[in-house]
Amino acid sequence: MIEARGLTKAYEDTLAVDHLDFQVVEGKVTGFLGPNGAGKSTTMRMIMGLDHPSEGSVLINGQRFSDLKNPLRTIGALLEAKAYHPGRTARNHLLALATTNHISKQRVDEVLDLVGLTSVANRRAGTFSLGMGQRLGIAAALLGDAPLLLFDEPVNGLDPEGILWIRHLLRGLAAEGRGVFVSSHLMSEMALTADHVVVIGRGKLVADTDMANFIDANSGKTTLVRTPKRRELAELLSQHGATMTDVDDDGLQVSGLETAAIGEIAFSAGLVLHELASVSASLEDAFMSLMQDDVEFQSHSSVVHLEGEHA
Amino acid sequence: MSITTTTERRQGFVDLLASEWVKIRSVRSTVFTLLITAVLTIGISSLGAFAIAANWNHVPVAQRLTFDPTSRSLSGVLLGQLALGVLGILVFTAEVATGTISATLTAASSRTKVLLAKIVMFAIVAVIVAEIVSFASFFAGQALLSGTTPTASLGGTNVLRAVAGTGLYMAILALFALGIGVIVRHTAGAITTFVGLVLVLPLLVTALPTSLSNDINKFLPFTIGQTMMSVHPQPDTFSAWAGLGLLVIYTIIILAIANWRLTSRDA
């Protein structure tokens, strides 16, 4: 299990990660969701002992990273897309890593096969496409046959086939009883892969819940209805248990009632409708609205950031 | 695939050392830089020997009397030491530049052990290569000088010390460079710092008043190297071995700072 407690990373003027508490448990894919710049990579680097927390801690099976006997055999990670020397072959890259944790050469060939790089194993990795490089990084993560696995934006740069492959791989790893922690800024991708989701924005925890609950809570269907008699209709609908908000001058956004039921209620009361439409909010929309206030790099502030960098 | 739950041996220093060996031998730039070191050192040493042999009749008598064939045959070390130093720098900065460092560090629980493995593995390679290059330069130089000028043999006073010691000097200086690489992290910046300390600093010191420059000069790596190459004792310097000891101290200090930087900073 990975357990973060009050995990915090402060840079000179910003809190990149702000007192995060969460767990990644075995047997599940835990999605780590947040817009770019929310602090996902920093959090993952702290788990892997690359960055030091300013406050709080993150433990792997109760131990700090630096206390692990053989890190690769406990937790495997894909952090950077290209964490290899372009002049070294894929096999030698993996062999150098395997040697540090006394992992056998056979295992190196096994993971090369697993990620589909066997035929290019002796080619220098600098000649690899983005997708092949990503597969090599995944091979490195799988090398130690570890019960815990971390993937930072694994689908970046992959073609649709590759994305499907990753999805199956992650599901398969969790089915084998491993704890899989995977970050993404794409809600739709997470919805298909994760059992549990940890959402952060501006370094802060926004949600930590089952994926099923998250979807139920955030993707409810609503109905848009327009009528010149808005007040009357609203009263009727609330008697039937609906909740609603006003839209424009004559519209209502209604949830808690089927579209057909709304039409029938209006008809039996003799109320004229100008529009009756069912609206399904996508998960992506839900995620965006959840993140609305939390996106760090909004357009007005990005100018300031650029100026700061040039100064 | 199955999850291994067997009790396991803790990652040892030997495992990290073996990994560094895989890294060194699996990249062409290593072999390339070593080859440049050999060609530069042996080539320029031979050129120096050839040049003085060809002009021997025009060399003033006073200079002929103090001529040191050993030191002359090692003159290419001036550039060879830089090439080997660059390789020392690359041991670390190449990992930073390519991003390999994050893979290396997430595979190891102790950064100090990673650094130590790099130091030991590179020290072995550097000593072997530097000694081969130093002896090869010496023999090539003596062959070119023979028949025209006085020559040296390994049995001569201080000759073996000069040739073997020069190899050691090059290797230790390259470890010093490795430490600079860890501290600076960027290849270009580290090379500039290294060349500045080895070659530019002595030039700056000569611009100082003589009394002051003599005092400072003997502490410089460059002077330590020149003293080691020479069979005759040099004025205003430490003895060859004392100088090398000083260089070892510099290197230990630099590597200690490197370790501190590596362990205290985010990777």
Boltz contact constraints between the chains, C-beta under 6 A:
constraints:
  - contact:
      token1: [A, 48]
      token2: [B, 106]
      max_distance: 6.0
  - contact:
      token1: [A, 50]
      token2: [B, 102]
      max_distance: 6.0
  - contact:
      token1: [A, 50]
      token2: [B, 267]
      max_distance: 6.0
  - contact:
      token1: [A, 51]
      token2: [B, 266]
      max_distance: 6.0
  - contact:
      token1: [A, 66]
      token2: [B, 109]
      max_distance: 6.0
  - contact:
      token1: [A, 68]
      token2: [B, 109]
      max_distance: 6.0
  - contact:
      token1: [A, 69]
      token2: [B, 10]
      max_distance: 6.0
  - contact:
      token1: [A, 70]
      token2: [B, 8]
      max_distance: 6.0
  - contact:
      token1: [A, 70]
      token2: [B, 11]
      max_distance: 6.0
  - contact:
      token1: [A, 71]
      token2: [B, 107]
      max_distance: 6.0
  - contact:
      token1: [A, 71]
      token2: [B, 109]
      max_distance: 6.0
  - contact:
      token1: [A, 72]
      token2: [B, 107]
      max_distance: 6.0
  - contact:
      token1: [A, 77]
      token2: [B, 106]
      max_distance: 6.0
  - contact:
      token1: [A, 79]
      token2: [B, 102]
      max_distance: 6.0
  - contact:
      token1: [A, 80]
      token2: [B, 99]
      max_distance: 6.0
  - contact:
      token1: [A, 80]
      token2: [B, 102]
      max_distance: 6.0
  - contact:
      token1: [A, 82]
      token2: [B, 99]
      max_distance: 6.0
  - contact:
      token1: [A, 83]
      token2: [B, 99]
      max_distance: 6.0
  - contact:
      token1: [A, 83]
      token2: [B, 100]
      max_distance: 6.0
  - contact:
      token1: [A, 83]
      token2: [B, 102]
      max_distance: 6.0
  - contact:
      token1: [A, 83]
      token2: [B, 103]
      max_distance: 6.0
  - contact:
      token1: [A, 84]
      token2: [B, 100]
      max_distance: 6.0
  - contact:
      token1: [A, 85]
      token2: [B, 27]
      max_distance: 6.0
  - contact:
      token1: [A, 85]
      token2: [B, 98]
      max_distance: 6.0
  - contact:
      token1: [A, 85]
      token2: [B, 100]
      max_distance: 6.0
  - contact:
      token1: [A, 87]
      token2: [B, 27]
      max_distance: 6.0
  - contact:
      token1: [A, 87]
      token2: [B, 28]
      max_distance: 6.0
  - contact:
      token1: [A, 88]
      token2: [B, 26]
      max_distance: 6.0
  - contact:
      token1: [A, 88]
      token2: [B, 27]
      max_distance: 6.0
  - contact:
      token1: [A, 92]
      token2: [B, 26]
      max_distance: 6.0
  - contact:
      token1: [A, 95]
      token2: [B, 22]
      max_distance: 6.0
  - contact:
      token1: [A, 96]
      token2: [B, 19]
      max_distance: 6.0
  - contact:
      token1: [A, 96]
      token2: [B, 22]
      max_distance: 6.0
  - contact:
      token1: [A, 96]
      token2: [B, 23]
      max_distance: 6.0
  - contact:
      token1: [A, 97]
      token2: [B, 107]
      max_distance: 6.0
  - contact:
      token1: [A, 99]
      token2: [B, 18]
      max_distance: 6.0
  - contact:
      token1: [A, 99]
      token2: [B, 19]
      max_distance: 6.0
  - contact:
      token1: [A, 99]
      token2: [B, 22]
      max_distance: 6.0
  - contact:
      token1: [A, 100]
      token2: [B, 15]
      max_distance: 6.0
  - contact:
      token1: [A, 100]
      token2: [B, 16]
      max_distance: 6.0
  - contact:
      token1: [A, 100]
      token2: [B, 19]
      max_distance: 6.0
  - contact:
      token1: [A, 100]
      token2: [B, 107]
      max_distance: 6.0
  - contact:
      token1: [A, 100]
      token2: [B, 108]
      max_distance: 6.0
  - contact:
      token1: [A, 101]
      token2: [B, 11]
      max_distance: 6.0
  - contact:
      token1: [A, 102]
      token2: [B, 15]
      max_distance: 6.0
  - contact:
      token1: [A, 140]
      token2: [B, 103]
      max_distance: 6.0
  - contact:
      token1: [A, 145]
      token2: [B, 4]
      max_distance: 6.0
  - contact:
      token1: [A, 147]
      token2: [B, 3]
      max_distance: 6.0
